[in-house]
Amino acid sequence: MDIAFTDYLRFLFALLFVLGLIGGLALVGKRFGVGNRGPTVRGQAKRLAIVETMALDAKRRLVLVRRDGAEHLILLGASGELVLESAIAAAADAVEKPALQAVPFTR
């Protein structure tokens, strides 16, 4: 039972076609919000955002959440959640970025 080269090509094209269909459906689903984790507000300023996350260890994570101009520091872990600090004033740019300085190139 010999498999011809054209059978390999037919299999390859069928595989690419199916993968293309899966990718296309994923893009369409993402566009229309299928499988979204929660409601999002369209056309308005968002009131809720995750500002920063930091993993402490394999089971615990610190999350800084901004809501309506106030930030909340939350500790997420396997045993539950804990609000460490609440109603922190949200800074637009808490950390200023240093200005770039031109450094002369020498050989």
ChimeraX attribute file (.defattr): number of C-alpha atoms within 10 A of each C-alpha:
attribute: neighborCount
match mode: 1-to-1
recipient: residues
	/A:1	3
	/A:2	4
	/A:3	7
	/A:4	8
	/A:5	9
	/A:6	9
	/A:7	10
	/A:8	11
	/A:9	11
	/A:10	11
	/A:11	12
	/A:12	11
	/A:13	12
	/A:14	12
	/A:15	12
	/A:16	12
	/A:17	12
	/A:18	11
	/A:19	12
	/A:20	12
	/A:21	12
	/A:22	12
	/A:23	12
	/A:24	12
	/A:25	12
	/A:26	13
	/A:27	13
	/A:28	12
	/A:29	13
	/A:30	12
	/A:31	9
	/A:32	9
	/A:33	13
	/A:34	11
	/A:35	9
	/A:36	10
	/A:37	7
	/A:38	6
	/A:39	7
	/A:40	12
	/A:41	9
	/A:42	7
	/A:43	6
	/A:44	7
	/A:45	7
	/A:46	11
	/A:47	12
	/A:48	15
	/A:49	12
	/A:50	12
	/A:51	14
	/A:52	11
	/A:53	14
	/A:54	11
	/A:55	12
	/A:56	12
	/A:57	9
	/A:58	8
	/A:59	10
	/A:60	16
	/A:61	16
	/A:62	20
	/A:63	18
	/A:64	18
	/A:65	19
	/A:66	20
	/A:67	15
	/A:68	11
	/A:69	13
	/A:70	15
	/A:71	21
	/A:72	19
	/A:73	20
	/A:74	18
	/A:75	19
	/A:76	17
	/A:77	15
	/A:78	9
	/A:79	8
	/A:80	8
	/A:81	13
	/A:82	12
	/A:83	12
	/A:84	10
	/A:85	12
	/A:86	13
	/A:87	13
	/A:88	14
	/A:89	11
	/A:90	16
	/A:91	10
	/A:92	8
	/A:93	7
	/A:94	7
	/A:95	7
	/A:96	7
	/A:97	7
	/A:98	6
	/A:99	6
	/A:100	6
	/A:101	6
	/A:102	6
	/A:103	6
	/A:104	5
	/A:105	5
	/A:106	4
	/A:107	2
